[in-house]
Amino acid sequence: GGKTVFANSSMRAFLGSLAESGLATCWQQLVHTDDLDAAVLAYESAVRAHQTIQIEYRMRRADGEWRWILDAGSPRMTEHGEYAGYIGTCYDITERKTAEVALRESEERFRNVANLTPAIIWVADADTTCTFISKTWFDLSGQTTEEATGHGWTNAIHPDDREATRESTMQGFASRERYENEFRVRSANGSWRTLLNTAAPRFGKGGEFLGYIGSAIDVT
Protein backbone atom coordinates (compact mmCIF):
# COMPACT_ATOMS: atom_id res chain seq x y z
CA GLY A 1 0.00 0.00 0.00
CA GLY A 2 3.03 2.28 -0.03
CA LYS A 3 3.25 2.57 3.76
CA THR A 4 6.68 2.77 5.35
CA VAL A 5 7.30 -0.16 7.70
CA PHE A 6 10.99 0.48 8.40
CA ALA A 7 13.31 3.47 8.40
CA ASN A 8 16.96 3.48 9.39
CA SER A 9 18.53 5.95 11.82
CA SER A 10 19.26 8.54 9.12
CA MET A 11 15.65 8.54 7.95
CA ARG A 12 14.42 8.68 11.55
CA ALA A 13 16.59 11.72 12.17
CA PHE A 14 15.17 13.34 9.03
CA LEU A 15 11.58 12.60 10.08
CA GLY A 16 12.01 13.58 13.74
CA SER A 17 8.89 12.85 15.78
CA LEU A 18 7.21 11.29 12.76
CA ALA A 19 9.69 8.45 13.04
CA GLU A 20 7.90 7.39 16.20
CA SER A 21 4.33 8.12 15.24
CA GLY A 22 4.20 8.21 11.48
CA LEU A 23 6.15 5.29 10.00
CA ALA A 24 2.89 3.81 8.77
CA THR A 25 1.94 7.09 7.12
CA CYS A 26 2.11 7.13 3.35
CA TRP A 27 5.25 8.92 2.14
CA GLN A 28 3.08 11.07 -0.11
CA GLN A 29 1.98 13.13 2.90
CA LEU A 30 5.54 14.40 3.34
CA VAL A 31 6.19 15.32 -0.31
CA HIS A 32 5.90 18.90 -1.58
CA THR A 33 2.54 19.43 -3.29
CA ASP A 34 4.23 20.75 -6.46
CA ASP A 35 6.14 17.47 -6.84
CA LEU A 36 3.50 15.06 -5.57
CA ASP A 37 1.54 14.22 -8.73
CA ALA A 38 4.62 13.40 -10.81
CA ALA A 39 6.20 11.38 -7.98
CA VAL A 40 3.03 9.36 -7.33
CA LEU A 41 2.53 8.66 -11.04
CA ALA A 42 6.12 7.42 -11.39
CA TYR A 43 5.83 5.33 -8.22
CA GLU A 44 2.51 3.73 -9.13
CA SER A 45 3.70 2.94 -12.67
CA ALA A 46 6.78 1.20 -11.28
CA VAL A 47 4.76 -0.73 -8.70
CA ARG A 48 2.32 -2.00 -11.31
CA ALA A 49 5.20 -3.30 -13.41
CA HIS A 50 7.30 -4.39 -10.40
CA GLN A 51 10.21 -2.37 -11.77
CA THR A 52 12.99 -0.35 -10.17
CA ILE A 53 12.27 3.31 -9.67
CA GLN A 54 14.26 6.52 -9.34
CA ILE A 55 12.44 9.79 -8.66
CA GLU A 56 13.29 13.24 -7.32
CA TYR A 57 11.04 15.34 -5.11
CA ARG A 58 11.10 17.77 -2.21
CA MET A 59 10.36 16.37 1.24
CA ARG A 60 9.74 18.32 4.43
CA ARG A 61 12.41 17.67 7.07
CA ALA A 62 11.61 17.61 10.79
CA ASP A 63 12.87 21.18 11.22
CA GLY A 64 10.45 22.39 8.53
CA GLU A 65 12.99 22.82 5.73
CA TRP A 66 12.22 21.41 2.30
CA ARG A 67 15.00 19.15 1.05
CA TRP A 68 15.45 17.62 -2.41
CA ILE A 69 15.41 13.83 -2.24
CA LEU A 70 16.61 11.26 -4.79
CA ASP A 71 14.48 8.18 -4.07
CA ALA A 72 15.74 4.91 -5.60
CA GLY A 73 13.84 1.69 -4.95
CA SER A 74 13.68 -1.92 -6.09
CA PRO A 75 10.84 -4.46 -5.70
CA ARG A 76 11.18 -7.15 -3.00
CA MET A 77 10.16 -10.71 -3.70
CA THR A 78 9.55 -13.59 -1.32
CA GLU A 79 11.36 -16.89 -1.71
CA HIS A 80 8.28 -18.06 -3.62
CA GLY A 81 8.55 -15.20 -6.08
CA GLU A 82 5.65 -13.21 -4.67
CA TYR A 83 5.76 -9.42 -4.69
CA ALA A 84 6.33 -8.12 -1.16
CA GLY A 85 6.78 -4.38 -1.62
CA TYR A 86 9.84 -2.20 -2.14
CA ILE A 87 13.16 -1.53 -0.52
CA GLY A 88 14.76 1.79 -1.25
CA THR A 89 17.30 4.46 -0.43
CA CYS A 90 16.72 8.19 -0.12
CA TYR A 91 19.60 10.57 -0.79
CA ASP A 92 19.53 14.24 0.16
CA ILE A 93 20.60 16.01 -3.05
CA THR A 94 19.64 19.56 -2.06
CA GLU A 95 23.16 20.93 -2.53
CA ARG A 96 23.38 19.38 -6.00
CA LYS A 97 20.01 20.83 -7.02
CA THR A 98 21.03 24.25 -5.68
CA ALA A 99 24.23 24.08 -7.74
CA GLU A 100 22.22 23.11 -10.84
CA VAL A 101 19.93 26.10 -10.41
CA ALA A 102 22.90 28.43 -9.93
CA LEU A 103 24.54 27.02 -13.06
CA ARG A 104 21.38 27.50 -15.14
CA GLU A 105 21.09 31.08 -13.92
CA SER A 106 24.76 31.71 -14.70
CA GLU A 107 24.37 30.26 -18.19
CA GLU A 108 21.27 32.37 -18.79
CA ARG A 109 23.13 35.53 -17.79
CA PHE A 110 25.98 34.55 -20.13
CA ARG A 111 23.58 34.04 -23.04
CA ASN A 112 21.89 37.37 -22.41
CA VAL A 113 25.21 39.23 -22.40
CA ALA A 114 26.57 37.29 -25.40
CA ASN A 115 23.47 38.02 -27.46
CA LEU A 116 23.78 41.76 -26.82
CA THR A 117 27.42 42.15 -27.86
CA PRO A 118 28.24 43.07 -31.48
CA ALA A 119 30.92 40.36 -31.60
CA ILE A 120 30.03 36.74 -32.35
CA ILE A 121 30.45 34.70 -29.16
CA TRP A 122 30.69 30.92 -29.35
CA VAL A 123 31.35 27.95 -27.08
CA ALA A 124 32.58 24.48 -28.12
CA ASP A 125 33.11 21.22 -26.25
CA ALA A 126 36.45 19.43 -26.02
CA ASP A 127 35.63 17.45 -29.20
CA THR A 128 35.21 20.74 -31.18
CA THR A 129 31.39 20.44 -31.21
CA CYS A 130 29.90 23.93 -31.10
CA THR A 131 27.24 24.12 -28.37
CA PHE A 132 26.45 27.84 -28.43
CA ILE A 133 26.67 30.72 -30.89
CA SER A 134 25.37 34.19 -30.13
CA LYS A 135 22.65 36.01 -32.04
CA THR A 136 25.13 38.07 -34.07
CA TRP A 137 26.16 34.97 -36.02
CA PHE A 138 22.60 34.21 -37.09
CA ASP A 139 22.02 37.83 -38.08
CA LEU A 140 25.16 37.69 -40.23
CA SER A 141 24.93 34.24 -41.78
CA GLY A 142 21.19 33.71 -41.91
CA GLN A 143 21.64 30.22 -40.47
CA THR A 144 19.24 28.78 -37.92
CA THR A 145 20.33 27.38 -34.56
CA GLU A 146 19.87 23.84 -35.86
CA GLU A 147 21.98 24.59 -38.94
CA ALA A 148 24.83 26.25 -37.02
CA THR A 149 25.38 24.11 -33.91
CA GLY A 150 27.59 21.04 -33.95
CA HIS A 151 29.83 21.63 -36.96
CA GLY A 152 27.14 23.14 -39.18
CA TRP A 153 28.53 26.66 -38.88
CA THR A 154 31.40 25.64 -41.17
CA ASN A 155 28.93 25.35 -44.05
CA ALA A 156 28.74 29.16 -44.12
CA ILE A 157 32.52 29.49 -44.61
CA HIS A 158 33.89 30.24 -48.06
CA PRO A 159 34.89 26.97 -49.80
CA ASP A 160 38.42 28.27 -50.34
CA ASP A 161 38.81 28.95 -46.58
CA ARG A 162 36.98 25.94 -45.17
CA GLU A 163 39.83 23.41 -45.05
CA ALA A 164 42.36 25.90 -43.66
CA THR A 165 39.86 26.96 -41.00
CA ARG A 166 39.22 23.35 -40.03
CA GLU A 167 42.95 22.63 -39.76
CA SER A 168 43.74 25.72 -37.70
CA THR A 169 40.81 24.95 -35.40
CA MET A 170 41.96 21.36 -34.88
CA GLN A 171 45.53 22.55 -34.21
CA GLY A 172 44.21 25.06 -31.70
CA PHE A 173 42.19 22.42 -29.85
CA ALA A 174 45.15 20.06 -29.85
CA SER A 175 47.39 22.71 -28.31
CA ARG A 176 44.80 23.72 -25.71
CA GLU A 177 46.16 27.24 -25.98
CA ARG A 178 44.79 30.52 -27.28
CA TYR A 179 44.59 30.67 -31.08
CA GLU A 180 43.36 32.93 -33.89
CA ASN A 181 42.23 32.38 -37.46
CA GLU A 182 40.58 34.36 -40.25
CA PHE A 183 37.99 33.17 -42.75
CA ARG A 184 35.28 34.48 -45.02
CA VAL A 185 31.62 33.83 -44.24
CA ARG A 186 28.71 34.15 -46.63
CA SER A 187 26.28 36.69 -45.20
CA ALA A 188 22.50 36.45 -45.40
CA ASN A 189 22.49 38.97 -48.31
CA GLY A 190 25.00 36.88 -50.29
CA SER A 191 28.11 39.00 -49.73
CA TRP A 192 31.31 37.61 -48.22
CA ARG A 193 32.49 38.98 -44.88
CA THR A 194 35.91 38.31 -43.31
CA LEU A 195 35.89 37.32 -39.66
CA LEU A 196 38.79 37.38 -37.20
CA ASN A 197 38.19 34.59 -34.74
CA THR A 198 39.95 34.48 -31.35
CA ALA A 199 39.58 31.46 -29.06
CA ALA A 200 40.63 30.70 -25.48
CA PRO A 201 40.64 27.26 -23.82
CA ARG A 202 38.25 26.41 -20.98
CA PHE A 203 39.29 24.26 -18.01
CA GLY A 204 37.34 22.77 -15.13
CA LYS A 205 38.14 23.21 -11.44
CA GLY A 206 40.18 20.01 -11.57
CA GLY A 207 42.17 21.22 -14.57
CA GLU A 208 40.31 19.09 -17.10
CA PHE A 209 40.05 20.50 -20.63
CA LEU A 210 36.45 21.50 -21.39
CA GLY A 211 36.80 23.03 -24.83
CA TYR A 212 36.94 26.63 -26.04
CA ILE A 213 35.12 29.93 -25.80
CA GLY A 214 35.73 32.42 -28.57
CA SER A 215 34.71 35.63 -30.25
CA ALA A 216 34.68 36.57 -33.90
CA ILE A 217 34.55 40.12 -35.26
CA ASP A 218 33.89 41.37 -38.76
CA VAL A 219 37.17 42.81 -40.09
CA THR A 220 36.08 43.20 -43.71
PETA-V850214 format. One record per residue. N is the residue number from 1. BURIAL is I if it has 24 or more other ideal C-beta (glycine too) atoms within 12 Angstrom, else O. D_CENTER is the distance of its C-alpha to the mean C-alpha in Angstrom with 1 decimal. Layout:
N_BURIAL_D_CENTER ; N_BURIAL_D_CENTER
This chain:
1_O_34.9 ; 2_O_31.7 ; 3_O_33.7 ; 4_I_32.9 ; 5_O_35.9 ; 6_O_34.7 ; 7_I_32.3 ; 8_O_32.3 ; 9_O_33.1 ; 10_O_29.5 ; 11_I_29.1 ; 12_O_32.5 ; 13_O_31.7 ; 14_I_28.7 ; 15_I_30.9 ; 16_O_33.9 ; 17_O_37.0 ; 18_I_35.3 ; 19_O_35.4 ; 20_O_39.1 ; 21_O_39.6 ; 22_O_36.5 ; 23_O_35.5 ; 24_O_36.8 ; 25_O_34.8 ; 26_O_32.0 ; 27_I_28.6 ; 28_I_27.7 ; 29_O_29.9 ; 30_I_27.7 ; 31_I_24.4 ; 32_O_23.2 ; 33_O_24.7 ; 34_O_21.5 ; 35_I_19.8 ; 36_O_23.1 ; 37_O_23.5 ; 38_O_20.2 ; 39_I_20.8 ; 40_O_24.5 ; 41_O_23.8 ; 42_I_21.5 ; 43_I_24.1 ; 44_O_27.1 ; 45_O_25.8 ; 46_I_25.3 ; 47_I_28.7 ; 48_O_30.4 ; 49_O_29.2 ; 50_O_29.6 ; 51_O_26.1 ; 52_O_23.7 ; 53_I_21.1 ; 54_O_17.9 ; 55_I_17.0 ; 56_I_15.5 ; 57_I_17.7 ; 58_I_19.5 ; 59_I_22.9 ; 60_I_25.7 ; 61_I_27.0 ; 62_O_30.8 ; 63_O_30.7 ; 64_O_29.1 ; 65_O_25.6 ; 66_O_22.7 ; 67_I_20.4 ; 68_I_17.1 ; 69_I_18.2 ; 70_I_16.8 ; 71_I_19.8 ; 72_O_20.5 ; 73_I_24.0 ; 74_O_26.3 ; 75_O_29.6 ; 76_O_32.9 ; 77_O_35.9 ; 78_O_39.5 ; 79_O_41.7 ; 80_O_43.0 ; 81_O_39.6 ; 82_O_39.4 ; 83_O_36.2 ; 84_O_36.4 ; 85_O_33.2 ; 86_I_29.9 ; 87_O_29.1 ; 88_I_25.8 ; 89_O_23.9 ; 90_I_22.1 ; 91_I_19.7 ; 92_I_19.2 ; 93_O_15.5 ; 94_O_16.1 ; 95_O_15.4 ; 96_O_12.0 ; 97_O_11.2 ; 98_O_13.1 ; 99_O_11.2 ; 100_O_7.8 ; 101_O_10.0 ; 102_O_11.7 ; 103_O_8.9 ; 104_O_8.1 ; 105_O_11.9 ; 106_O_12.4 ; 107_O_10.5 ; 108_O_12.5 ; 109_O_15.6 ; 110_O_15.2 ; 111_O_15.1 ; 112_O_18.0 ; 113_O_20.0 ; 114_I_19.4 ; 115_O_20.5 ; 116_O_23.6 ; 117_O_24.9 ; 118_O_27.4 ; 119_I_26.0 ; 120_I_23.4 ; 121_I_20.2 ; 122_I_17.9 ; 123_I_15.1 ; 124_I_15.1 ; 125_O_13.6 ; 126_O_16.3 ; 127_O_17.6 ; 128_I_18.5 ; 129_O_16.1 ; 130_I_15.7 ; 131_I_12.3 ; 132_I_13.8 ; 133_I_17.4 ; 134_I_19.0 ; 135_I_21.4 ; 136_I_24.4 ; 137_I_23.8 ; 138_I_23.9 ; 139_O_27.0 ; 140_I_28.6 ; 141_I_27.9 ; 142_O_27.7 ; 143_I_24.8 ; 144_O_22.1 ; 145_O_18.3 ; 146_O_18.5 ; 147_O_21.5 ; 148_I_20.3 ; 149_O_16.8 ; 150_O_16.9 ; 151_O_20.5 ; 152_O_22.0 ; 153_I_22.8 ; 154_I_25.6 ; 155_O_27.5 ; 156_I_28.5 ; 157_I_30.1 ; 158_O_33.9 ; 159_O_35.0 ; 160_O_37.1 ; 161_I_34.2 ; 162_O_31.5 ; 163_O_32.4 ; 164_O_33.1 ; 165_I_29.8 ; 166_O_28.0 ; 167_O_30.1 ; 168_I_29.7 ; 169_I_25.9 ; 170_O_25.9 ; 171_O_28.4 ; 172_I_26.3 ; 173_I_23.3 ; 174_O_25.7 ; 175_O_27.2 ; 176_O_24.0 ; 177_O_26.2 ; 178_O_26.5 ; 179_I_28.0 ; 180_O_29.4 ; 181_I_30.5 ; 182_O_32.2 ; 183_I_32.2 ; 184_I_33.3 ; 185_I_31.2 ; 186_I_32.7 ; 187_I_32.2 ; 188_O_32.1 ; 189_O_35.9 ; 190_O_36.6 ; 191_O_37.5 ; 192_O_36.2 ; 193_I_34.5 ; 194_O_34.1 ; 195_I_30.9 ; 196_O_30.8 ; 197_I_27.3 ; 198_I_26.5 ; 199_I_23.5 ; 200_I_22.5 ; 201_I_20.5 ; 202_I_17.4 ; 203_O_17.5 ; 204_O_15.5 ; 205_O_17.4 ; 206_O_18.9 ; 207_O_20.1 ; 208_O_18.0 ; 209_O_17.9 ; 210_O_14.6 ; 211_I_16.3 ; 212_I_18.0 ; 213_I_18.0 ; 214_I_21.2 ; 215_I_23.5 ; 216_I_26.1 ; 217_I_29.3 ; 218_I_32.0 ; 219_O_35.1 ; 220_O_37.3
